[in-house]
Amino acid sequence: MTSAIKPRHSIDSLVRRHAGTKLLSRHDDVVQGDLLLEKWDRQDQEAYMIKIALSSFGLLAVVVVTLLVLGGIPKGNETGSLSKIQTIGLPQQGIVIAGPSEGEFATLLAKQSQKISGAQLRTLKSSSVFVINNSGQSIAALNVNWALVQPDGRTISHAVAHHGGLGVLTNNGSPNLMEDIAPNGSRLFSLIDLPDPNRRFGFTTGGGVDKARQLSESTKVTISIDGVLFVDGTFVGPDSQGFFRSLKAEIEARRDLIEEMAQGLNGDAEAMRHVESLANGRREIRRASADQHSYYDEIKETQASLMLARRSKIGDKALLDAISAELSKPRITLRELTSD
């Protein structure tokens, strides 16, 4: 039996879909005029990620897995543990996975070893892979799935998603998303989250799921690339978890919200009242029927709440200038490529 994550829109389905899923977002790159995530200060970014986690997953607690890491994966036969891991990349698109038993994994991990303790290294060797981008195109977002076959025959699935912020840049007049993995670059994906002083956000949801224990007890582990979004907006992969739909909803909700905010700041009282009502809807979310709320709504309501907070901090003129710079960029259209 497979514990699959269903790609649906309601809050209730988001709880089911993302339970046990780690959501990581990189906000290192600061782009002039980008209002969405990159220009917020650390406090605003932390508020954003906490709001998204709490709103998307209802009453599920946000659990920082530092205690998991301190405990580590239970010790055992490491060679036998690695032999049960199978990796599935997207070789036709040039996206490959280097598993922990491969030489390339050891080479890439060694480059980061000076920042990682010995205990963390042991955890990474059993719970991580490197995704290598040999496609010739920059990757904006990527989703990796861990399928863990338990001794009783059940298959438990966990997803780890990462993106570069989903901000929009322009390249010769054409819109591109911010880069997360450059051509010939790589990124470490770990089922077990480790404290990283260079990463601002690293938390999991799922009410304290002991993924380290599940991984250790697995009889077979399959790690696969479930979806890849390139910076030009094209998406490839089996997408068993609705990653494309979630990315599309988030990008569209952000853009739609700042367009409404611009109208409100330019004197459209009705548009401003609507933005305020969205922010109020964010606070009242738990009173609404779960089936009537989509991920798009959740993102838009959270963005409205943060936009109004930003307005009170920097004032109407500065906010309108930042919004105008963002709106000067064309919309990006995401398109899903199907394999023949």
Buried (B, 14 or more C-beta within 10 A) or exposed (E): EEBBBEBBBBBBBBBBBBBBBBBBBBBEBEBEBBBBBBBBEEEBBEBBBEBBBBBBBEEBEBBEBEEBBEBBBEEEEEEEBBEBBEBBBBEEBBBBBBBBBBEBBBEBBEEBEEEBEEEBBBBBBBBBBBBBBBBEBBBBBBBBBBBBBBEEEEBBBBBBBBBBBBBBBEEEEEBBBBBBBEEEBBBBBBBBBBBBEEBBBBBBBBBBBEBBEBBBBBEEBBBBBBBBBBBBBBBBBBBBBBBBBBBBBBBBBBBBBBBBBBBBBEEBEEBBEBBBEBBBBBEEBEEEEBEEBBBBBBBBBBBBBBBBBBBEEEEEEEBBBBBBBBBEBEEBEBEBEEEE
